[in-house]
Amino acid sequence: MNKVLLAQAANEARGLAMDAVHKCSSGHLGLPLGAADIGAVLFGESLQCDPADPKWLNRDRFILSAGHGSMFIYGWLHLSGYDVSIDDVSKFRVLHSITPGHPEFHETPGVECTTGPLGQGIGNAVGYALSGKMAAAKYNTADHKIIDNHIIALAGDGCLQEGVAREAVAFAAHNGLDNLIVIFDSNDVTLDAMAKVTQSEDAQALYTALGWDAVTIDGHDLEAIKAAIDTAKAADNGKPKIIIAKTVIAKGIPEVAGTAKGHGEGGAKFIDAAKKGIGLPEGTHFYVSDEVKGYFADLKAKRAAAHAEWNKSFEAWSAANPEKAAELKAAREGGLKAEDLLKLIPETSGEGKAATRNSGGEILNHIAKAVPHLITGSADLFGSTKNYIKDGGDFSAANPTGRNIWFGIREHAMGAICNGIAYDGLFLASGATFLVFADYCRPSIRLASLAKLPVTYIFTHDSVGVGEDGPTHQPVEQEAQIRLMEQLKNHSGRNSFLALRPADGAETLESWKLALENRHGPSGLILSRQGIADLPAETTVKAAGTAKGSYIVEDCEGKPDVILLANGSEVATLIAGAARLRNEKNLKVRIVSVPSEGLFRSQTLKYQRSVLPGNVPVFGLTAGLPVTLQGLAGSRGRVFGLSHFGYSAPFKVLDEKFGFTGDNVFDQVLRLLK
C-alpha cells in the first residue's frame, strides 16, 4: 500500500468536498473530511470493483448509508475513475446534475442505492448481503466461484441510532451475513450536538452482544483501516463485521473539526486556509494532482484486468452450467412475461368465497414454481399473510437458498432489506404484513418509489373486517395514505407506486400479474382477511378491467341512473344493494370495481368516461376514509365510509354497525338521488 500517495489522495478528496460545498453554499463537510482516510483505503486499495463497469456482477457493493455526506462518494468515484467528471463534481447540488444533494440510484455511476434518510442504507446493505449470500449459494459450483464479494456500508452515529438500523443489524447477525462489513464513522458528533447528549452505549460491546465481529480502530490510520478491512473480508465465520473507526469530524478545518459545527457547511468559510493547511496548491479549485491521477489510472487498469480474468471464469461457468446461466440472465435482465406465467395458474371457478389473502397465497405459489428467483418474506406473520412458498425452504445461515425470509417483528427493516434485494437486481422480493402496520414500512416504501424499485408489498387484513382484534389492528386511514403514492410521479414521469385492492380471486390473479410486470416501481397488494364472494363478471372481463384499474362489473341498458363504485370486499356489498335498487325502485344501476385508481387515471380519457361518464350520480363505498374514493365520485357523488376508528367485534357485527350492508347501500343511494 502506497501510504504517502493515499494520504495525498485523502487530502485532495477533502479539497474536492470543500470546494463543492463552498460553491453551492450547502451540503455536509463533516463526513467527507472526517472519513477521507477510509475512502482512500477503500477506493484506492480494498474495494473489488471495476470503475469501467459499475454493475459488474462480482463487485463489492459500497453503500454510503450516511447519505448526507454525499461529497464523500462523489469525490472518490471521480478519483477512482468512474464516469463522474470533475465538472460533475463541481455541479454538486445543481439541478439535473449527477451529483445531487444525497446519493440517488440510477443517477450516478457507482451509487448503489438512494440514501439520506438515516438508517435506510444499513437496511439496504443487509438486503444486498442477503442477496449476495443467496446468489452465491444458488450459482457457485465446486469448479467455479463466480460470486465472491462483500457489501461495505459507511455509516455514522445517526444511521445507527435509527430504529430501522437496529432492526436490520439484529436480522443480519441472526442470519449469519458474514459478507457484510459496516464501517462506523464514529466521530462522537450528531447534527445538533456531541453524540454523548443522546447516546452512551459501548458500541463494540453492543455489536459483539448482537453477534457481530466488532473492532475499534483509529479511522485516520491507513494501515489500521486496511488491516481491519482485510481481516473482515477474510473471516467467513458466520458473523457480520463492524469496524468502529474513531475519526475527527471535519478533519482539516481546525475551526470546526471535532465539533457539531463541522457536520454541515459551517466550515466552508474557512476553506482557503484549510486547503493550504492540508497541502493543496494555493488558489486552486477542484484540484487533483498528476500523481493521484496516475495512481488511480494504474489501479483502474489493474481492476479491469482482474475483471477480465473473472470474465474467463464466468464464461467457463456459463458453458458448464447453461441452465444456471440462463436463470441468472433472466433474473438480471427482468422482462418477466407474466402472461406466460399466469397460464400455469388455474382460473377461479367464479363461485367461490375465498379471502383474497388466501387466493394471493395460492397464486404466489404457482408463480414461484415458474420463477426461481422469486422470494418472499413476512414480519412474523406467514400464517396470516399466506405468502409462504411451499417447498421453498427457509432462508438462514445454514440454508442460504431458502426462498422464505423470516424477518421477525421488524416491518421497517423488512422494507429496507427488500429494497436492498431489489437494488441488487438478482431476485424479485416481496414482504408481507398487516395493512395497519404499513405505517412501519412507509419510509422504505417512499424510497422504493423514488428509486423505482420493483418490490411487492403484501398487505393483508385490509379493513374493519379484521373483526375481534379491534381498532389497533383495523386499518381505516392506511389505504388512503398508500393511494396518495399513486398520485406522485417518479423522475421518469410514471406513477411512483401501484396500489391494488382486488375484489375477488380473479382480480387477485390479475393484480399479481400487474405487480410482476411493474418494473418501474413498487406495488402494494391490499388483501382481505375475510372471505369474499366472487364477482359475477366473466374472468376475462375482470382480468382486462383490473389491468385498466377500473371496469364495469354489472351494467344496465342505456344510461344508468346511478353508478356504484368500490374496491375490495365492498364491491360484493354493492351487488347486494344494487339488486334491491333494481327490483324495488326499477333503477338502472352500473357497478364499477376500482382496484387501482392510479392505473385507471393512466387510461385514455375515452376509456375513463366509458366507465364513469361524469354526468351520472356516483355512490362510492369504502371501509376506509371516504377520501379514498372521493376523487372518483366527483362533485355529484357521495362516498360512504368510515371517519372514525373501529371496534372489537366479529366482522359481521361490525358490518351491520357501520353500514357495510346491501340494505344500507340501498338507503344511501336513495338519499343521494333525492
VEXMIZA-574887 format. One line per 4 residues: number of its first residue (from 1); their letters; for each residue z negated, y, x negated of C-alpha. Coordinates in steps of 0.05 Angstrom, whole numbers, always signed. Each point is the difference from the previous one (the first is absolute). Layout:
N
NUM = a = Z/Y/X | ...;
This chain:
674
1 = mnkv = +0/+0/+0 | +20/+68/-27 | -64/+38/+14 | +23/+65/-30;
5 = llaq = +64/+2/+41 | -34/-22/+65 | -54/+53/-9 | +55/+51/-9;
9 = aane = +35/-27/+63 | -65/+6/+39 | -6/+74/-19 | +72/+13/+18;
13 = argl = -12/-34/+68 | -59/+47/+8 | +47/+58/-15 | +50/-23/+53;
17 = amda = -55/-2/+52 | -26/+69/-20 | +69/+31/+4 | +18/-33/+66;
21 = vhkc = -65/+19/+35 | +2/+70/-28 | +72/+10/+22 | -13/-17/+73;
25 = ssgh = -71/+27/+1 | -26/-63/+33 | -16/-72/-17 | -53/-38/-37;
29 = lglp = -10/+4/-75 | -64/-41/-6 | +28/-71/+0 | +66/+12/-37;
33 = lgaa = -39/+32/-58 | -61/-45/+2 | +39/-65/+6 | +57/+18/-48;
37 = diga = -24/-48/-53 | +0/-56/+51 | +71/+19/+19 | +21/-1/-74;
41 = vlfg = -23/-72/-8 | +28/-23/+67 | +69/+31/-3 | +4/+1/-76;
45 = eslq = -24/-71/-14 | -29/-45/+54 | +43/+2/+62 | +51/-55/+10;
49 = cdpa = +57/+40/+29 | +71/+23/-8 | +11/+74/+16 | +74/-15/+9;
53 = dpkw = -16/-47/+57 | -62/+24/+37 | +4/-58/+50 | +3/-56/-52;
57 = lnrd = -33/-59/+34 | -47/-17/-58 | -23/+70/-16 | -73/+20/+0;
61 = rfil = -13/+43/+61 | -36/+65/-17 | -34/+35/+58 | -30/+69/-5;
65 = sagh = -53/-9/+54 | -27/+70/-16 | +65/+29/+24 | -24/+72/-4;
69 = gsmf = +9/-7/-75 | +75/-10/+10 | +20/+39/-62 | -30/-58/-38;
73 = iygw = +53/-48/+25 | +58/+49/+0 | -14/+20/-72 | -4/-72/-24;
77 = lhls = +60/-23/+39 | +40/+55/-34 | -26/-14/-69 | +11/-75/+5;
81 = gydv = +72/+6/+22 | +1/-9/+75 | +52/+41/+39 | -47/+60/+5;
85 = sidd = +28/+58/-40 | -37/+58/-30 | +34/+42/+54 | -32/-46/+52;
89 = vskf = -67/+9/-33 | +9/+76/+0 | +14/-3/+76 | -69/-29/+15;
93 = rvlh = -17/+13/+73 | +67/+33/+13 | +34/-16/+67 | +43/-63/-4;
97 = sitp = -17/-13/-73 | -16/-71/-22 | -68/+25/-25 | -37/+15/+64;
101 = ghpe = -73/+20/+3 | -23/-72/+8 | +42/-61/-20 | +47/-24/+54;
105 = fhet = +33/-68/+3 | +77/+3/+2 | -1/+70/-31 | -13/-11/-74;
109 = pgve = +23/-57/-45 | -61/-37/-25 | -46/+21/+57 | -23/-65/+32;
113 = cttg = -35/+29/+62 | -18/+63/+37 | -70/+21/-19 | -45/+60/+8;
117 = plgq = -46/-20/+57 | -55/-27/-44 | -13/-74/-3 | +66/-20/+31;
121 = gign = +30/-14/-68 | -55/-50/-15 | +17/-37/+64 | +74/+4/-17;
125 = avgy = -14/-28/-70 | -37/-58/+31 | +60/-13/+45 | +46/+1/-60;
129 = alsg = -46/-48/-36 | -2/-47/+59 | +76/+2/+5 | +5/-13/-75;
133 = kmaa = -46/-60/+3 | +36/-29/+60 | +69/+11/-31 | -20/-31/-66;
137 = akyn = -27/-61/+34 | +61/-5/+45 | +55/+11/-50 | -24/-17/-70;
141 = tadh = +15/-70/-25 | -24/-42/-58 | +63/+18/-38 | +7/+73/+19;
145 = kiid = -53/+53/+10 | +39/+57/+31 | -59/+38/+28 | -54/+15/-51;
149 = nhii = -23/+71/+9 | -60/+43/+17 | -19/+54/+49 | -33/+60/-32;
153 = alag = -31/+55/+41 | -30/+65/-25 | -56/+25/+45 | -55/+52/-1;
157 = dgcl = -69/+7/+30 | +30/+25/+65 | +44/-61/+9 | -57/-48/-12;
161 = qegv = -47/+37/+47 | +47/-10/+59 | -17/-56/+48 | +71/-28/-3;
165 = area = -8/-12/-75 | -67/-33/+8 | +30/-47/+51 | +60/-15/-44;
169 = vafa = -38/-13/-65 | -45/-50/+36 | +62/-35/+27 | +32/-1/-69;
173 = ahng = -60/-33/-33 | -9/-51/+55 | +73/-21/-6 | +1/-4/-75;
177 = ldnl = +54/+53/-13 | -5/-2/-75 | +68/+33/-8 | -31/+65/+23;
181 = ivif = -27/+52/-49 | -33/+64/+24 | -11/+54/-51 | -56/+45/+25;
185 = dsnd = +9/+71/-26 | -75/+10/-1 | -8/+74/-15 | -64/+10/+40;
189 = vtld = +33/+54/+43 | +25/+4/+71 | +35/+59/+33 | -60/+39/+23;
193 = amak = -52/-17/-52 | -23/-46/-54 | +3/-72/+24 | -75/-9/-6;
197 = vtqs = -7/+43/+62 | +31/-56/+43 | -8/-65/-39 | -50/-34/-45;
201 = edaq = +22/-72/-6 | +11/-37/-65 | +75/-13/+5 | +2/-56/-50;
205 = alyt = -58/-37/+33 | +29/+12/+69 | +68/-29/-16 | -29/-57/-39;
209 = algw = -42/-18/+60 | +61/+2/+44 | +34/-51/-44 | +42/+44/-45;
213 = davt = +5/+1/-76 | -26/+69/-18 | -1/+36/-66 | -17/+72/-19;
217 = idgh = +39/+35/-55 | +14/+68/-30 | +61/+23/+40 | +24/+43/-58;
221 = dlea = -2/-55/-52 | +71/-28/-4 | -20/-64/-34 | -56/-13/+50;
225 = ikaa = +48/+12/+58 | +52/-47/-28 | -51/-54/-16 | -29/+3/+70;
229 = idta = +69/-5/+32 | +20/-57/-46 | -64/-38/+16 | +9/+11/+75;
233 = kaad = +72/-25/-2 | -19/-61/-39 | -58/-22/+44 | +28/-44/+55;
237 = ngkp = -70/-17/+22 | +2/+11/+75 | -30/+69/-3 | +32/+68/+10;
241 = kiii = -14/+49/-57 | -28/+70/-1 | +1/+43/-62 | -50/+56/+8;
245 = aktv = +29/+53/-46 | -48/+57/-13 | +42/+63/-5 | -6/+75/-1;
249 = iakg = +34/+32/+60 | +51/+54/-19 | -7/-19/-74 | +35/+53/-42;
253 = ipev = -21/+61/+41 | -70/+16/-27 | -15/+51/+54 | +1/-53/+56;
257 = agta = -2/-67/-36 | -55/-46/+25 | -14/+42/+62 | +20/-1/+74;
261 = kghg = +42/+62/-14 | +46/-44/-41 | +20/-43/+59 | +55/+45/+29;
265 = egga = +40/+57/-28 | -60/+41/-21 | +16/-9/-74 | +73/+22/+6;
269 = kfid = -16/+72/-20 | -25/-25/-68 | +61/-42/-18 | +29/+44/-55;
273 = aakk = -62/-8/-43 | -8/-72/+22 | +70/-20/-21 | -10/+33/-67;
277 = gigl = -67/-36/-7 | +32/-69/+9 | +55/+15/-50 | +60/+19/+43;
281 = pegt = +47/+53/-28 | -18/+69/+24 | +45/+31/+53 | +32/-66/+21;
285 = hfyv = +2/-28/+70 | +10/-73/+21 | +1/-18/-73 | +15/-70/-25;
289 = sdev = +7/-10/-75 | +57/-38/-32 | -50/-50/-28 | -26/-18/+69;
293 = kgyf = +70/-3/+28 | +21/-46/-56 | -61/-45/+9 | +13/-10/+74;
297 = adlk = +75/-8/-10 | -14/-58/-48 | -52/-29/+48 | +48/+5/+58;
301 = akra = +52/-41/-39 | -53/-52/-17 | -21/-5/+73 | +73/-7/+22;
305 = aaha = +9/-56/-51 | -62/-36/+27 | +28/+7/+70 | +67/-29/-24;
309 = ewnk = -37/-61/-28 | -35/-8/+66 | +67/+3/+36 | +23/-61/-39;
313 = sfea = -61/-37/+23 | +11/+24/+71 | +72/-24/-1 | -22/-68/-25;
317 = wsaa = -53/-3/+54 | +51/+19/+54 | +48/-54/-23 | -55/-52/-1;
321 = npek = -31/+22/+67 | +56/+24/+46 | -41/-5/+64 | -57/+41/-30;
325 = aael = +49/+50/-27 | +34/+8/+67 | -67/+8/+34 | -23/+53/-50;
329 = kaar = +66/+37/+7 | -6/+1/+76 | -72/+25/-4 | +18/+57/-48;
333 = eggl = +62/+22/+36 | -27/-1/+71 | +54/+2/+52 | -34/-53/+42;
337 = kaed = +45/-23/+56 | -49/-3/+56 | +52/-22/+50 | +11/-64/-39;
341 = llkl = -75/-13/-5 | -13/+11/+73 | +50/-55/+18 | -53/-47/-27;
345 = ipet = -52/+24/+50 | -1/-31/+70 | +9/+49/+57 | -57/+10/+48;
349 = sgeg = +8/-32/+68 | -9/+65/+37 | -54/-32/+42 | -59/+1/-47;
353 = kaat = -63/+42/-4 | -18/+4/-73 | -37/+54/-39 | +50/+35/-44;
357 = rnsg = -45/-14/-60 | +11/-74/+13 | +75/+10/+8 | +1/+41/-64;
361 = geil = -36/-54/-39 | +49/-54/+22 | +59/+45/-18 | -29/+16/-68;
365 = nhia = -7/-74/-15 | +72/-14/+18 | +24/+58/-44 | -45/-22/-58;
369 = kavp = +37/-67/-3 | +65/+36/-14 | -27/+57/-43 | -40/-28/-58;
373 = hlit = -18/+70/-26 | -33/+19/+66 | -76/+4/-8 | -55/+25/+45;
377 = gsad = -74/+16/+1 | -57/+19/+46 | -65/+38/-5 | -43/-60/+14;
381 = lfgs = +34/-9/+67 | +53/-54/-7 | -31/-38/+59 | +9/+61/+44;
385 = tkny = +62/+34/-26 | +38/-67/-1 | +43/+17/-60 | -20/-59/-44;
389 = ikdg = +59/-37/-31 | -11/-73/+13 | +10/-44/-62 | +7/+65/-41;
393 = gdfs = -64/-10/-38 | -53/+53/-16 | +10/+48/-58 | -54/-7/-53;
397 = aanp = -9/-4/-75 | +7/-76/+7 | +60/+5/+46 | +41/+62/-17;
401 = tgrn = +60/-25/+41 | -41/+3/+65 | +35/+42/+52 | -62/+18/+41;
405 = iwfg = -43/+56/-30 | -73/+3/+19 | -14/+74/-8 | -71/-4/+26;
409 = ireh = -29/+57/+40 | +41/+50/-39 | +52/+32/+45 | +10/+61/-45;
413 = amga = +12/-42/-62 | +44/-47/+41 | +47/+58/+15 | +1/+24/-72;
417 = icng = +9/-70/-28 | +57/-15/+48 | +32/+65/-23 | -6/-23/-72;
421 = iayd = +34/-66/+17 | +56/+39/+34 | +8/+47/-59 | +10/-61/-45;
425 = glfl = +55/-24/+47 | -6/-75/-11 | -35/-18/+66 | +1/+23/+72;
429 = asga = -72/+16/+17 | -36/+8/+66 | -73/+13/+15 | -39/-9/+65;
433 = tflv = -61/+28/+34 | -20/+26/+69 | +35/+63/+24 | -66/+37/+5;
437 = fady = -9/-10/-75 | +68/+29/-17 | -41/+62/-15 | -26/-36/-62;
441 = crps = +72/-10/-23 | +27/+69/+17 | +4/+31/-70 | +38/-61/-27;
445 = irla = +46/+1/+61 | +16/+74/-13 | +17/-14/-73 | +43/-60/+20;
449 = slak = +37/+47/+47 | +10/+52/-54 | +22/-51/-52 | +45/-38/+50;
453 = lpvt = -34/-67/-11 | +20/-59/+44 | -70/-22/+16 | -15/-31/+68;
457 = yift = -67/+16/+32 | -22/-48/+55 | -49/+33/+48 | -28/-46/+54;
461 = hdsv = -51/+11/+55 | +40/+60/+22 | -38/+29/+59 | -61/-3/+45;
465 = gvge = +27/-70/+13 | -46/-18/-58 | -52/-3/+55 | -72/-20/-14;
469 = dgpt = -2/+25/-72 | -4/+69/+31 | +20/+71/-21 | -12/-10/-75;
473 = hqpv = +57/-50/+0 | +44/+27/+57 | +54/+46/-28 | +16/+60/+43;
477 = eqea = +26/+54/-46 | +28/-44/-55 | +69/-14/+28 | +13/+75/+12;
481 = qirl = -22/+15/-71 | +45/-54/-30 | +59/+22/+42 | -5/+70/-29;
485 = meql = +26/-32/-65 | +64/-17/+38 | +12/+74/+8 | -8/+14/-74;
489 = knhs = +63/-6/-42 | -1/-26/-72 | +40/+34/-55 | +62/-40/+19;
493 = grns = -2/+30/+70 | -19/-66/+34 | -60/-13/+44 | -57/-12/-50;
497 = flal = -32/-55/+42 | +23/-51/+52 | -52/-14/+54 | +14/-57/+48;
501 = rpad = -43/-22/+58 | +36/-58/+34 | -11/-19/+72 | +12/-75/-5;
505 = gaet = +21/-56/-46 | +74/+19/-1 | -15/+72/-18 | -48/-25/-54;
509 = lesw = +55/-42/-30 | +47/+59/-2 | -56/+44/-28 | -9/-48/-59;
513 = klal = +75/+3/-11 | -2/+75/-2 | -59/+1/-48 | +36/-48/-48;
517 = enrh = +63/+42/+3 | -37/+65/-12 | +7/+12/-75 | -11/+75/+4;
521 = gpsg = -74/+2/+16 | -59/-37/+30 | -3/-31/+69 | -58/-12/+47;
525 = lils = -2/-56/+51 | -51/+16/+54 | -18/-65/+35 | -45/-21/+57;
529 = rqgi = -61/-43/+2 | +8/-20/+73 | +57/-40/+30 | +59/+38/+29;
533 = adlp = +51/-26/+49 | +71/-2/-26 | +44/+56/+27 | +54/-20/+50;
537 = aett = +59/+27/-40 | +46/-48/-36 | -20/-14/-72 | +65/+30/-27;
541 = vkaa = -13/+64/+39 | -70/+4/-26 | +23/-11/-72 | +55/+52/+3;
545 = gtak = -46/+49/+36 | -58/-8/-48 | +49/+14/-57 | +14/+67/+32;
549 = gsyi = -73/+15/+11 | +3/+3/+75 | +40/-34/+56 | +2/-13/+74;
553 = vedc = -39/-62/+20 | +13/+5/+74 | +47/+48/+36 | +23/+19/+69;
557 = egkp = +65/+17/+35 | +22/+71/-12 | -44/+56/-24 | -74/-20/-3;
561 = dvil = -53/+38/+39 | -49/-10/-57 | -1/-30/-70 | -61/-39/-24;
565 = lang = -8/-7/-75 | -51/-33/-46 | -5/-46/-60 | -41/-61/-17;
569 = seva = -42/-32/+54 | +8/+59/+47 | +73/-17/+15 | -21/-61/+39;
573 = tlia = -48/+43/+40 | +58/+47/+18 | +39/-59/+27 | -56/-17/+47;
577 = gaar = -5/+71/+24 | +75/+7/+7 | +3/-59/+47 | -45/+36/+50;
581 = lrne = +39/+66/-8 | +65/-36/+18 | -28/-44/+55 | -46/+49/+35;
585 = knlk = +32/+68/-14 | +73/-21/-9 | +2/+39/-65 | +54/-10/-53;
589 = vriv = -39/-16/-63 | +22/-8/-72 | -47/-32/-50 | +7/+18/-74;
593 = svps = -32/-33/-60 | -10/+45/-61 | -23/-43/-59 | +20/+56/-49;
597 = eglf = +8/+72/+19 | +22/+15/-71 | +58/-49/+5 | +18/+25/+69;
601 = rsqt = +3/+72/-24 | +48/-23/-55 | +52/-25/+50 | +58/+41/+26;
605 = lkyq = -16/+51/+53 | +46/-38/+46 | -42/-63/-6 | -65/+39/+8;
609 = rsvl = +25/+32/+64 | +25/-67/+26 | -73/-24/-2 | -36/+66/+16;
613 = pgnv = +50/+46/+32 | -47/+59/+3 | +10/+16/+74 | -45/-54/+27;
617 = pvfg = -76/+1/+4 | -32/-44/-53 | -67/-36/+4 | -29/-26/-65;
621 = ltag = -56/-50/-7 | -38/-10/-65 | -66/-31/-19 | -7/+54/-52;
625 = lpvt = +0/+76/+1 | +50/+29/+51 | +33/+39/-56 | +27/-67/-25;
629 = lqgl = +55/+3/+53 | -1/+73/+21 | +61/+18/-42 | +41/-51/+38;
633 = agsr = -28/+16/+69 | +19/+72/-8 | -18/+61/+42 | +18/-35/+66;
637 = grvf = -41/-61/-17 | -71/-23/-4 | -35/-49/-46 | -60/-40/+22;
641 = glsh = -44/-22/-59 | -69/+4/-29 | -33/+65/-22 | -67/-33/-17;
645 = fgys = -29/-58/-38 | -2/-69/+31 | -59/-44/+20 | -24/-71/-13;
649 = apfk = +24/-46/+55 | +53/-54/+12 | +69/+30/-5 | +18/-15/+72;
653 = vlde = -62/+38/+23 | +20/+58/-45 | +71/-1/+27 | -28/+9/+70;
657 = kfgf = -49/+54/-21 | +51/+40/-39 | +58/-8/+48 | +46/-46/-39;
661 = tgdn = +22/-37/+62 | +63/-3/+42 | -38/+31/+58 | -19/+61/-40;
665 = vfdq = +71/+7/-26 | +21/+1/+73 | -51/+54/+17 | +15/+43/-62;
669 = vlrl = +75/-1/+11 | -7/+22/+72 | -43/+59/-22 | +53/+18/-52;
673 = lk = +55/-1/+53 | -37/+44/+51;
